Amino acid sequence: MQPSEPTPLDLREKGAAIDGERQYLNKRLFMQLLVVRPQEVTRTTGQALGEHIAKEGAGVVIYEDVNDPHSFGVLTWGTDPLIFVDKVRPALLSHEFTGLTIRNEMSMLGRAYSTGYEPDLEHWMINRHIETVLNEEVPWAVWYPLRRSGAFEKLEPREKGGILREHAEIGKAYGAAGLANDVRLACHGLDVNDNEFVIGLVGKELHPLSHLVQRMRGTRQTSEYISQMGPFFVGRAVFRSPGK
């Protein structure tokens, strides 16, 4: 008896069905946050750093680091992760920023992912996160990685769904009130500390973002199944460019 052929792997993202046809997309957005410390910092350093990276063609947001007056958050993105090594890396290594150091413990890299229920899959996988971080009406941001415990993966699908819905409903309430919008990225195998997700919270004011993190601590997911959160980067956007 001949062995059966292995089932081909399907790595496509999946969305909700439209007119009975399931959505598929073999493309996704990658986003990276680097926290950098220039040798010298002036009032125009963030703007200059952003312009230099944007000139390479990368989409970029520069954040002033609230907790370190010498640091900036550099958020970049692209559907091809080569952008981080072919465009962002050369920009940060150029002679214009000699002496720039990277705060490695704050680096975050993730990819957009689908849950299978998205009504507009391509918008969710590509455009939504870009629009969120480029929105000039929401200058404040809190970025952090997290890892769930192995016990969560052993739960039955129905129980998992209930836990995730509790978490999601809180986030939706803050979004509907115009207090916070989120960026959710998977970072399995992309994070030096073995984190699983990168979360970005952006808003008009900082307090609601902190309040949302506090509120989430009371959910079953966070209180029982999150084994690690942070470090947290808190910043205010001072430069934005959509790239080419």
Backbone torsions as a table, in degrees:
resi	resn	phi	psi	omega
1	MET	NA	126.3	-178.7
2	GLN	-73.7	137.5	176.7
3	PRO	-63.9	145.0	-179.8
4	SER	-70.7	149.9	177.7
5	GLU	-69.3	138.7	177.9
6	PRO	-64.5	146.1	177.5
7	THR	-68.9	127.9	179.7
8	PRO	-59.4	141.3	177.9
9	LEU	-74.5	137.5	178.3
10	ASP	-116.3	104.4	-177.7
11	LEU	-98.8	8.7	-179.0
12	ARG	-69.8	151.1	172.2
13	GLU	-78.7	146.9	-176.2
14	LYS	-125.0	136.5	178.3
15	GLY	-121.2	-174.8	-179.7
16	ALA	-66.0	154.4	178.3
17	ALA	-73.3	142.1	174.9
18	ILE	-120.8	119.7	-176.1
19	ASP	53.0	39.6	177.4
20	GLY	82.5	-1.6	-178.9
21	GLU	-109.0	122.0	179.2
22	ARG	-67.3	140.4	177.7
23	GLN	-84.6	138.5	175.5
24	TYR	-133.5	146.2	178.3
25	LEU	-150.1	125.4	178.8
26	ASN	-103.5	48.8	-180.0
27	LYS	-151.6	145.2	-178.7
28	ARG	-154.8	158.9	179.9
29	LEU	-90.9	136.1	170.6
30	PHE	-106.6	139.8	177.1
31	MET	-132.0	142.3	179.6
32	GLN	-132.5	135.1	171.9
33	LEU	-113.2	121.2	172.0
34	LEU	-114.2	139.0	175.5
35	VAL	-108.3	118.1	-172.1
36	VAL	-117.4	154.1	179.5
37	ARG	-128.2	100.8	177.7
38	PRO	-66.3	157.7	-179.5
39	GLN	-65.4	-38.4	177.0
40	GLU	-128.8	139.2	-178.5
41	VAL	-123.1	127.2	174.0
42	THR	-124.9	-178.9	180.0
43	ARG	-66.4	-19.6	-176.9
44	THR	-105.6	4.4	-175.7
45	THR	-62.8	-44.5	-179.1
46	GLY	-61.6	-43.6	178.3
47	GLN	-62.0	-45.0	-179.0
48	ALA	-64.2	-40.5	179.0
49	LEU	-63.1	-44.4	179.6
50	GLY	-63.6	-44.5	-179.8
51	GLU	-62.8	-37.4	-178.6
52	HIS	-66.0	-41.7	179.1
53	ILE	-72.0	-40.7	179.6
54	ALA	-62.3	-33.6	179.3
55	LYS	-61.6	-26.2	177.2
56	GLU	-78.1	-10.1	177.6
57	GLY	101.4	2.2	-178.6
58	ALA	-88.7	141.1	169.4
59	GLY	-68.3	139.0	-173.6
60	VAL	-152.7	143.7	167.2
61	VAL	-126.1	132.2	175.8
62	ILE	-107.1	128.0	177.6
63	TYR	-111.7	137.0	167.6
64	GLU	-78.0	128.1	-177.7
65	ASP	-76.5	117.2	-178.5
66	VAL	-66.1	-35.0	-174.1
67	ASN	-91.8	-3.5	179.2
68	ASP	-148.2	104.0	-176.6
69	PRO	-65.7	-7.7	178.1
70	HIS	-97.8	-3.2	-171.6
71	SER	-115.4	156.2	174.9
72	PHE	-133.5	143.6	170.9
73	GLY	-89.8	131.1	180.0
74	VAL	-115.5	104.9	179.2
75	LEU	-100.3	123.7	177.8
76	THR	-131.5	165.6	-175.3
77	TRP	-159.1	164.9	175.4
78	GLY	177.0	157.9	177.0
79	THR	-78.5	-16.2	175.0
80	ASP	-113.0	115.7	-177.5
81	PRO	-63.7	-10.3	175.0
82	LEU	-59.6	-21.1	-179.5
83	ILE	-59.5	-30.4	-177.9
84	PHE	-71.6	-31.1	-179.5
85	VAL	-98.8	-26.7	-177.7
86	ASP	-91.4	-23.6	-177.2
87	LYS	-121.9	-51.5	-176.5
88	VAL	-70.0	-46.0	-178.9
89	ARG	-58.1	-51.6	178.8
90	PRO	-59.9	-36.1	179.8
91	ALA	-63.3	-41.0	-178.3
92	LEU	-76.1	-20.9	-179.7
93	LEU	-94.9	-0.5	-175.7
94	SER	-71.0	163.5	-175.1
95	HIS	-66.1	-20.9	178.6
96	GLU	-62.9	-24.1	-178.3
97	PHE	-125.4	43.8	175.4
98	THR	-59.8	135.0	-179.7
99	GLY	90.6	1.8	177.5
100	LEU	-67.6	131.2	177.0
101	THR	-116.1	149.4	180.0
102	ILE	-103.8	130.3	174.6
103	ARG	-84.4	88.9	-170.4
104	ASN	-58.0	-31.5	-177.3
105	GLU	-68.3	-13.9	-178.7
106	MET	-102.8	-1.1	-175.9
107	SER	-69.8	138.1	-179.4
108	MET	-138.2	137.0	179.4
109	LEU	-141.5	129.8	-179.3
110	GLY	-152.1	173.0	-179.0
111	ARG	-130.1	144.2	175.3
112	ALA	-64.0	149.0	-179.8
113	TYR	-143.3	157.6	-179.9
114	SER	-107.7	158.8	176.6
115	THR	-105.4	-9.2	-177.8
116	GLY	97.1	-1.8	-176.8
117	TYR	-118.4	4.9	-175.7
118	GLU	-68.8	126.1	-179.5
119	PRO	-71.7	-29.3	177.4
120	ASP	-128.1	90.2	-169.5
121	LEU	-63.8	-45.1	-177.1
122	GLU	-65.3	-39.6	176.9
123	HIS	-61.1	-43.5	-179.4
124	TRP	-64.8	-42.2	-173.6
125	MET	-79.0	-23.8	-174.5
126	ILE	-122.2	-59.1	-165.9
127	ASN	-83.2	-34.1	-172.3
128	ARG	-58.7	-48.3	-176.7
129	HIS	-66.7	-37.0	178.6
130	ILE	-64.8	-46.4	178.9
131	GLU	-60.4	-37.3	-178.8
132	THR	-63.6	-48.0	-175.0
133	VAL	-78.4	-21.1	179.7
134	LEU	-88.4	-6.9	-177.8
135	ASN	-65.7	114.1	-176.3
136	GLU	-71.0	-12.5	179.8
137	GLU	-83.1	-6.4	-178.9
138	VAL	-126.3	81.7	-175.2
139	PRO	-77.2	-22.0	-174.8
140	TRP	-88.5	145.0	179.8
141	ALA	-146.0	143.1	171.4
142	VAL	-126.9	119.9	179.7
143	TRP	-116.8	138.4	177.9
144	TYR	-159.7	151.2	173.2
145	PRO	-95.5	162.6	174.8
146	LEU	-151.9	160.5	176.7
147	ARG	-136.2	132.3	174.8
148	ARG	-86.8	155.7	178.6
149	SER	-75.3	159.3	178.3
150	GLY	-63.2	-24.6	-179.3
151	ALA	-62.3	-31.0	-179.5
152	PHE	-63.8	-40.1	-178.0
153	GLU	-67.7	-17.3	-179.6
154	LYS	-88.8	-6.3	-179.6
155	LEU	-71.0	154.8	174.6
156	GLU	-67.0	147.3	-177.5
157	PRO	-51.7	-40.2	-178.8
158	ARG	-65.0	-40.6	179.8
159	GLU	-68.9	-40.6	175.8
160	LYS	-56.8	-46.6	-178.1
161	GLY	-59.0	-41.9	179.3
162	GLY	-64.6	-40.5	179.2
163	ILE	-64.9	-43.3	-179.5
164	LEU	-68.7	-36.7	179.1
165	ARG	-64.8	-39.8	177.9
166	GLU	-57.4	-45.3	179.9
167	HIS	-63.7	-46.8	-175.6
168	ALA	-65.4	-37.7	-177.2
169	GLU	-63.7	-35.6	177.3
170	ILE	-65.1	-46.2	179.0
171	GLY	-60.5	-40.6	179.1
172	LYS	-62.9	-37.7	-179.0
173	ALA	-63.9	-42.2	178.4
174	TYR	-67.8	-37.1	178.2
175	GLY	-66.5	-43.9	-179.8
176	ALA	-62.9	-30.1	179.7
177	ALA	-84.9	-1.1	-179.4
178	GLY	73.1	21.4	-176.3
179	LEU	-95.2	-29.3	-176.7
180	ALA	-159.1	139.9	169.9
181	ASN	-122.3	152.9	-174.1
182	ASP	-123.8	154.5	169.6
183	VAL	-119.4	122.8	-179.0
184	ARG	-119.6	122.4	-176.6
185	LEU	-128.2	145.3	172.6
186	ALA	-92.0	140.7	179.9
187	CYS	-133.0	29.9	178.3
188	HIS	-57.7	121.7	179.5
189	GLY	75.9	0.9	-179.2
190	LEU	-108.0	-7.0	-172.8
191	ASP	-111.4	133.0	-176.3
192	VAL	-63.5	-25.8	-178.5
193	ASN	-101.0	15.0	176.6
194	ASP	63.9	30.1	172.0
195	ASN	-72.7	162.7	-176.2
196	GLU	-109.9	-24.6	-176.8
197	PHE	-141.4	152.0	170.2
198	VAL	-118.9	130.1	-179.6
199	ILE	-117.1	133.1	172.1
200	GLY	-118.9	125.4	175.3
201	LEU	-111.7	126.2	179.8
202	VAL	-126.8	147.5	-178.2
203	GLY	-165.6	172.5	179.0
204	LYS	-69.7	-34.2	-178.1
205	GLU	-129.1	157.7	-176.4
206	LEU	-79.4	-37.5	-174.3
207	HIS	-56.3	-46.3	179.9
208	PRO	-60.6	-29.6	178.5
209	LEU	-68.4	-42.7	176.0
210	SER	-65.1	-39.6	179.9
211	HIS	-64.1	-37.9	178.6
212	LEU	-64.9	-43.2	177.5
213	VAL	-60.7	-43.0	178.6
214	GLN	-61.8	-44.4	-179.3
215	ARG	-62.5	-39.5	-179.1
216	MET	-65.4	-24.2	-179.5
217	ARG	-61.5	-24.1	-178.6
218	GLY	-86.2	-5.9	179.5
219	THR	-75.1	160.2	179.8
220	ARG	-66.0	-37.1	179.9
221	GLN	-59.2	-50.1	-176.7
222	THR	-71.1	-44.5	-173.4
223	SER	-72.4	-27.3	-175.9
224	GLU	-112.3	-29.0	-167.6
225	TYR	-123.4	2.6	174.1
226	ILE	-95.8	118.6	-177.4
227	SER	-93.2	-20.1	-178.9
228	GLN	-156.1	136.1	173.2
229	MET	-134.6	143.5	176.5
230	GLY	91.5	176.3	11.1
231	PRO	-70.5	157.7	-178.3
232	PHE	-98.5	131.5	171.5
233	PHE	-106.2	129.4	179.9
234	VAL	-122.0	124.2	-177.4
235	GLY	-150.7	167.4	174.9
236	ARG	-118.7	129.9	-177.4
237	ALA	-69.6	132.5	177.4
238	VAL	-123.3	-7.0	178.0
239	PHE	-154.0	138.4	176.5
240	ARG	-140.1	140.5	173.7
241	SER	-149.6	133.7	179.9
242	PRO	-74.9	-10.3	-177.5
243	GLY	76.5	-169.8	-177.1
244	LYS	-106.3	NA	NA
